[in-house]
Amino acid sequence: MITVAAEPFPYPFPPERTALVVIDMQRDFIEPGGFGETLGNNVALLDAIVPTTARLIGLFREHGWTVIHTRESHSADLADCPPAKRLRGAPSLKIGDVGPMGRILVRGEPGNDIIPALAPIAGEIIIDKPGKGAFYATALGDILRLKGITHLIFAGVTTEVCVQTTMREANDRGYECLLVEDATESYFPEFKAAAIAMIRAQGGIVGWTAPFAALEAAVREAK
Ligand code: C5J
């Protein structure tokens, strides 16, 4: 067991039964011209966590621990995209429309890729998810069960939407979850702060949170 100095109290995890889940670090959310910007958001805010997220992924790769990436994405015929999702918020470009990086939030389009700085490498798992939560309409639960995973460490965007939704889904399924505070971001800093507070309130009702430095220090000390 490795124990991280976390909130609301120390987080112990068995690395061989732990997966890092990096949520939706896609061009569509982080680069201009994608889904995030069509909804009126300042995408530059999300770019700030890329170096820390790269170090977090690097830490897992260095030890050969499980890394999972998710992509929010839809099939080309949009059969898995509810009209409510496509139309809500009156985006300047809707899901499936052609933008500067190809069709917005459609699988296989350039904008739907994970940003080059965090690109998956051979052997890492990629989950394409049509919803905000990574367990909905995906094989994630089966994959984790087959690998014997009991603990999940989360990073990615956006904190209060896809990250928090997935963390809550995982918590309800019995996983012990930690969110890395400086490897997650929101278009709304106050929503990020609120999500972190909600996750660790009431004795860790959804899980734990800790900065990357605390996780890295715990891993180095355990050697
Ligand atoms: C959103 C996400 N915000 N990945 N998706 O629509 O959080």
Residues whose N, C-alpha, C, O or C-beta is under 5 A from the ligand:
A	BS01	C5J	D24 E72 V157 T158 V161 C162 V163
